[in-house]
């Protein structure tokens, strides 16, 4: 055989290998129509959680800060029951993943099944047809979460719309001890007996709940969203007096504006408000229920997915709740420390002035003077990179110590739905964009 013939034979062999390899690839790819993801029979059966490679970015779409453990769950937890949390997205994407928390647990939490789906309708435990997906954790359908820990699921391939309700369901077969929860959800979730994580129908979910249990975050992978803004606050951010199930917290309206207004940064909004939260003081227990803003900032802000900016709306409870913090400089220094921590991660910080509470049962002239002093220092520009003046926007022009009547929920401290909307409309969206940091 001549050298030329040898090269020709080698070229022919290589060509055959290429053709066979291409045929194998086409055969495998041609079957990837979603059918190989199906785990159980039926048109609404769950699919697995393996998300394909994508150029999208993982961002936060929803969150709720763990606030303590649910009373009455100290022994059994929710053994043998399915918890179907209903949560509302701020932005959408082509895949989703969740974070589960056992922060306040005293024993390992065993989750043997978990699922995610789009809700068929608002405030409904039934899944939209064809959207139920089984969740996995490092490829496994079960996971054990140690006391004080949290775990993130794998991504699940699911087209998640913005401004929509998701159903996130978990099942634990064994007693788990204290249940980590967020008590003021302003959203009805559901509970069923037995393992009903893969039920698309909602018939088994006969028990309603005003809490979010175990679930602390939902992220989506998006090609249209650039990052996450974390709103860090107390009951006013938590939306404690907003209409249940209507998504009328001020952070919900903020998310709508960021998604729809021209020139706005394309950020998901996650709400890290805890009712009763203070900057300086922890609640009771170990770990502390309702931990102070300073102690939870790393967990609830710096630890969030894709965070680019933070909005801080804290300080009223330091003034109002016993022991009263009557030194405005201590409150302001706490706020500055939060800003410094954010700056170490390159985050933009927008802070809020403290709204009036005249007429509230805790009101007094001394406490009003503290609020005014804190607001004066915030307006000076030496506490945050930028500020939003919620005080000016919602106060009564004829009595600045009180909320304007149409913005008052009736307790003279928390806004009405109209008040929450006004807060979001007051917010200058350009303040979330990067610029020079404040001189603290």
C-alpha positions in Angstrom: 0.0 0.0 0.0 1.4 3.4 -0.9 1.5 6.2 1.5 -1.1 8.1 -0.5 -3.5 5.1 -0.4 -2.9 4.8 3.4 -3.9 8.4 3.9 -7.0 7.8 1.8 -8.0 4.8 3.9 -7.5 6.7 7.1 -9.6 9.6 5.9 -12.4 7.1 4.9 -12.4 5.5 8.4 -12.6 8.9 10.1 -15.5 9.9 7.8 -17.4 6.7 8.8 -16.8 7.4 12.5 -18.1 11.0 12.1 -21.2 9.8 10.3 -22.0 7.1 12.9 -21.4 9.6 15.8 -23.7 12.1 14.2 -26.4 9.5 13.8 -26.1 8.5 17.4 -26.3 12.1 18.5 -29.3 12.9 16.3 -31.1 9.7 17.6 -30.6 10.7 21.3 -31.4 14.4 20.8 -34.4 13.6 18.7 -36.0 11.7 21.6 -35.5 14.7 24.0 -39.1 16.0 23.7 -39.7 16.0 27.5 -41.0 12.4 27.6 -37.8 11.0 29.2 -38.3 13.5 32.1 -41.7 11.9 33.0 -41.6 10.1 36.3 -45.2 9.0 36.8 -48.1 8.3 34.6 -50.8 10.7 33.7 -50.9 14.0 31.8 -50.3 16.0 34.9 -47.6 13.8 36.4 -44.4 15.4 37.9 -41.2 15.7 35.9 -37.7 15.6 37.3 -35.7 18.6 38.3 -32.6 18.5 36.1 -32.3 21.9 34.4 -30.4 22.1 31.1 -27.4 24.4 30.6 -28.4 27.9 29.8 -27.1 31.4 29.4 -29.6 32.7 31.9 -28.8 34.1 35.4 -30.2 32.8 38.7 -32.0 35.6 40.5 -34.4 35.8 43.5 -38.1 35.9 42.7 -39.5 35.4 46.1 -38.4 35.0 49.7 -39.5 35.1 53.3 -37.1 35.3 56.3 -37.3 32.6 58.9 -38.7 34.3 62.0 -38.9 31.6 64.6 -40.5 28.2 65.3 -44.2 27.6 65.1 -45.8 27.1 68.5 -47.3 23.7 69.1 -44.9 21.9 66.8 -42.2 21.2 69.3 -42.7 17.4 69.3 -44.2 16.2 66.1 -43.6 19.0 63.6 -45.7 18.0 60.6 -44.9 14.3 60.5 -47.0 12.4 57.9 -48.5 15.6 56.4 -47.9 17.5 53.2 -47.4 21.3 53.3 -48.3 23.2 50.2 -46.9 26.7 50.4 -48.4 29.3 48.1 -45.9 32.1 47.0 -46.0 34.9 44.5 -43.2 35.5 42.0 -41.7 38.9 41.2 -39.9 37.8 38.0 -40.1 34.7 35.8 -37.7 32.4 34.2 -37.3 29.0 32.5 -36.3 27.1 35.6 -36.8 27.3 39.4 -35.2 26.1 42.6 -36.1 26.5 46.3 -34.4 26.9 49.6 -35.7 25.0 52.7 -34.7 26.0 56.2 -34.5 24.1 59.5 -33.0 27.1 61.3 -35.2 26.7 64.4 -35.3 22.9 64.3 -33.7 20.9 67.1 -33.6 17.6 65.2 -32.8 16.7 61.6 -35.6 17.4 59.2 -36.3 14.6 56.7 -38.0 15.7 53.5 -38.7 12.6 51.4 -40.5 14.3 48.6 -40.9 17.9 47.4 -42.5 19.4 44.3 -43.1 22.7 42.6 -45.9 23.8 40.2 -47.8 26.8 38.9 -51.1 27.3 40.7 -54.2 26.8 38.6 -55.7 30.0 40.1 -55.1 32.5 42.8 -55.4 31.1 46.3 -56.0 27.6 45.0 -54.1 24.4 46.0 -54.6 22.8 42.6 -51.7 22.8 40.1 -52.1 24.1 36.6 -52.2 21.2 34.1 -48.8 19.8 33.1 -46.7 22.0 35.5 -46.1 19.8 38.5 -42.4 19.0 38.8 -40.6 16.7 41.3 -37.8 18.5 43.0 -34.4 16.9 43.7 -31.5 17.7 46.0 -28.1 16.8 44.5 -30.0 14.4 42.3 -31.9 12.8 45.1 -35.6 13.0 45.7 -35.1 13.1 49.5 -32.9 15.3 51.8 -32.1 15.5 55.5 -31.6 19.1 56.8 -29.6 19.3 60.0 -30.8 21.6 62.8 -29.9 25.2 62.2 -29.2 24.5 58.5 -30.8 25.1 55.1 -30.6 23.4 51.8 -31.1 24.5 48.2 -32.8 22.2 45.6 -31.6 21.5 42.1 -33.1 23.6 39.4 -36.4 22.3 38.0 -37.3 22.9 34.3 -40.4 24.9 34.6 -41.6 28.0 32.7 -42.3 30.4 35.5 -44.3 33.5 34.6 -43.7 36.8 36.5 -46.5 37.9 38.9 -47.8 34.4 39.3 -48.5 32.0 42.2 -46.4 28.9 42.7 -47.2 25.9 44.8 -44.2 24.5 46.7 -45.0 21.2 48.5 -42.9 19.2 51.0 -43.5 16.0 52.8 -41.8 14.8 56.0 -42.7 11.2 57.2 -41.1 11.5 60.7 -41.4 13.9 63.6 -39.1 16.9 63.0 -39.5 18.9 66.2 -40.0 22.7 66.0 -41.1 23.9 62.5 -39.2 26.9 61.1 -41.8 29.3 59.8 -42.8 32.9 58.7 -45.9 33.8 60.6 -47.3 36.8 58.8 -47.5 35.5 55.2 -50.7 37.5 54.2 -51.2 34.5 52.0 -53.2 31.3 52.5 -51.3 28.1 52.1 -52.5 24.5 52.5 -51.9 21.2 54.4 -53.0 17.6 53.5 -52.7 14.3 55.3 -50.2 11.8 53.9 -47.8 12.3 51.0 -49.6 14.4 48.5 -46.6 16.2 47.1 -47.4 14.9 43.6 -51.1 15.5 43.6 -52.0 18.0 40.9 -55.5 18.2 42.3 -56.1 20.2 45.4 -58.9 18.1 46.9 -56.7 16.5 49.6 -55.6 20.0 50.9 -58.4 20.6 53.2 -56.6 22.5 55.9 -55.7 26.2 55.3 -52.8 28.0 56.9 -51.7 31.7 57.3 -48.0 30.7 57.5 -45.1 29.8 55.3 -43.3 26.7 56.7 -39.8 25.6 55.9 -39.7 27.4 52.6 -37.5 30.5 52.6 -36.7 31.3 49.0 -37.5 30.7 45.3 -35.0 31.5 42.6 -35.6 31.5 38.9 -33.2 31.3 36.0 -33.9 34.3 33.7 -32.5 35.8 30.5 -34.4 39.0 31.1 -33.5 39.9 34.7 -30.1 41.2 35.8 -30.2 40.6 39.5 -32.1 40.9 42.8 -33.0 43.8 45.1 -33.6 42.7 48.7 -36.0 44.7 50.8 -35.0 44.4 54.4 -37.5 45.6 57.0 -40.1 45.1 59.7 -43.9 44.6 59.7 -44.4 47.4 57.2 -42.3 45.6 54.7 -43.8 42.3 55.7 -47.2 43.9 54.6 -48.9 42.9 57.8 -52.1 44.9 57.2 -52.3 44.4 53.4 -55.2 42.4 52.0 -54.6 38.7 52.4 -54.0 36.8 49.1 -54.0 40.0 47.0 -50.3 40.7 46.9 -50.6 44.4 47.8 -47.5 44.7 50.0 -45.4 47.7 48.9 -42.7 45.3 47.7 -45.3 43.7 45.3 -46.0 47.1 43.7 -42.3 47.9 43.6 -41.7 44.6 41.6 -44.5 45.6 39.2 -42.8 49.0 38.6 -39.3 47.4 38.1 -40.8 45.0 35.5 -42.8 47.5 33.5 -41.3 50.9 33.6 -38.9 52.1 30.9 -35.3 52.5 32.1 -35.9 50.7 35.4 -33.2 48.2 36.4 -34.5 44.7 35.7 -34.3 43.2 39.2 -36.4 40.6 41.0 -37.7 41.7 44.4 -37.4 39.6 47.5 -39.1 40.6 50.7 -37.1 40.1 53.9 -39.4 41.8 56.3 -40.1 40.3 59.7 -42.9 41.8 61.8 -41.6 43.4 65.0 -38.0 43.4 63.7 -35.5 45.8 65.3 -32.1 46.9 64.2 -30.4 46.5 67.6 -32.3 43.9 69.6 -32.9 40.2 69.2 -36.0 38.4 70.3 -35.8 35.5 72.8 -34.5 32.0 72.4 -31.4 30.4 70.8 -31.3 30.9 67.9 -33.2 34.1 68.6 -36.7 34.4 67.3 -37.0 37.6 65.3 -33.3 38.2 65.2 -32.1 41.8 65.0 -31.4 43.4 61.7 -27.6 43.5 62.5 -27.5 39.8 63.3 -29.6 38.6 60.3 -28.2 40.9 57.6 -25.6 38.4 56.4 -28.2 35.6 56.1 -31.1 37.5 54.7 -29.4 40.0 52.4 -25.8 39.1 51.6 -26.8 35.4 51.3 -29.5 36.0 48.7 -29.1 34.9 45.1 -27.9 37.5 42.6 -28.3 40.5 45.0 -27.4 43.8 43.5 -29.0 46.3 45.8 -30.7 46.5 49.2 -33.5 48.7 50.6 -33.4 49.1 54.3 -36.6 50.1 56.1 -36.0 49.6 59.8 -36.0 51.5 63.1 -39.6 52.1 64.2 -39.7 49.1 66.4 -36.4 50.1 68.1 -38.3 53.2 69.2 -41.7 51.7 69.9 -41.0 48.4 71.5 -39.7 47.8 75.0 -37.0 48.5 76.0 -37.4 51.8 74.0 -34.3 52.9 72.3 -34.3 56.6 73.1 -30.9 57.4 71.7 -31.4 58.2 68.0 -27.6 58.1 67.4 -27.5 54.4 68.3 -30.3 53.7 65.8 -28.5 55.6 63.1 -25.2 54.0 63.8 -26.9 50.6 63.4 -28.2 51.7 60.1 -24.8 52.9 59.0 -23.3 49.5 60.0 -25.8 47.7 57.7 -24.8 50.1 54.9 -21.1 49.3 55.6 -21.8 45.6 55.5 -23.6 46.0 52.1 -20.7 48.0 50.7 -18.2 45.2 51.5 -20.1 43.3 48.8 -20.4 46.2 46.4 -24.2 46.6 47.0 -26.1 49.8 46.5 -28.1 50.8 49.6 -31.3 52.8 49.6 -32.8 53.6 53.1 -36.2 54.8 54.2 -37.2 57.5 56.6 -39.4 56.3 59.5 -43.1 56.9 59.0 -45.3 58.6 61.7 -47.1 56.7 64.4 -49.1 59.4 66.1 -52.3 58.0 67.6 -50.8 54.5 68.0 -51.0 53.1 71.5 -47.2 53.4 71.9 -47.0 57.0 70.8 -45.4 59.6 73.1 -43.6 63.0 72.5 -40.2 61.6 73.6 -40.5 58.8 71.0 -41.6 61.2 68.3 -38.5 63.3 69.0 -36.4 60.2 68.5 -38.1 59.5 65.1 -37.6 63.0 63.9 -33.9 63.0 64.8 -33.4 59.7 63.0 -35.1 61.0 59.9 -33.1 64.2 60.0 -29.9 62.2 59.9 -31.2 60.0 57.1 -32.1 63.1 55.0 -28.6 64.4 55.6 -27.2 61.8 53.1 -24.7 60.4 55.6 -26.5 57.1 56.4 -27.4 55.5 53.1 -26.3 55.9 49.4 -29.8 57.2 48.7 -33.0 57.5 50.7 -36.7 57.3 50.0 -38.8 59.7 52.1 -41.8 57.5 53.1 -42.4 59.9 56.0 -43.0 62.8 53.7 -45.1 60.7 51.3 -47.6 59.3 53.8 -47.8 61.8 56.7 -50.8 64.1 57.2 -49.8 67.5 56.0 -51.9 69.1 58.8 -50.5 66.8 61.5 -47.1 65.4 60.5 -47.0 63.2 63.5 -49.7 61.0 62.0 -50.4 59.1 58.8 -52.8 60.6 56.3 -56.2 59.1 56.8 -56.4 57.3 53.4 -53.0 55.7 54.0 -53.7 54.5 57.5 -54.9 50.9 58.0 -56.6 52.0 61.2 -54.0 51.2 63.8 -52.1 54.5 63.1 -48.8 52.6 62.4 -49.3 50.3 59.5 -50.4 51.5 56.0 -53.5 50.6 54.2 -53.4 49.0 50.7 -53.4 52.5 49.3 -50.6 53.5 51.7 -48.5 50.6 50.5 -49.1 51.5 46.9 -48.1 55.1 47.6 -44.8 53.9 49.2 -43.9 52.0 46.1 -44.9 54.9 43.8 -42.8 57.2 45.8 -39.7 55.1 45.3 -37.2 56.5 42.8 -36.2 53.4 40.8 -33.0 55.1 39.5 -31.6 55.0 43.1 -31.1 51.3 42.7 -28.5 51.8 40.0 -24.8 51.9 40.7 -23.2 55.2 41.6 -20.9 56.7 44.1 -21.3 55.3 47.7 -22.3 57.6 50.5 -19.6 59.0 52.8 -20.6 57.5 56.2 
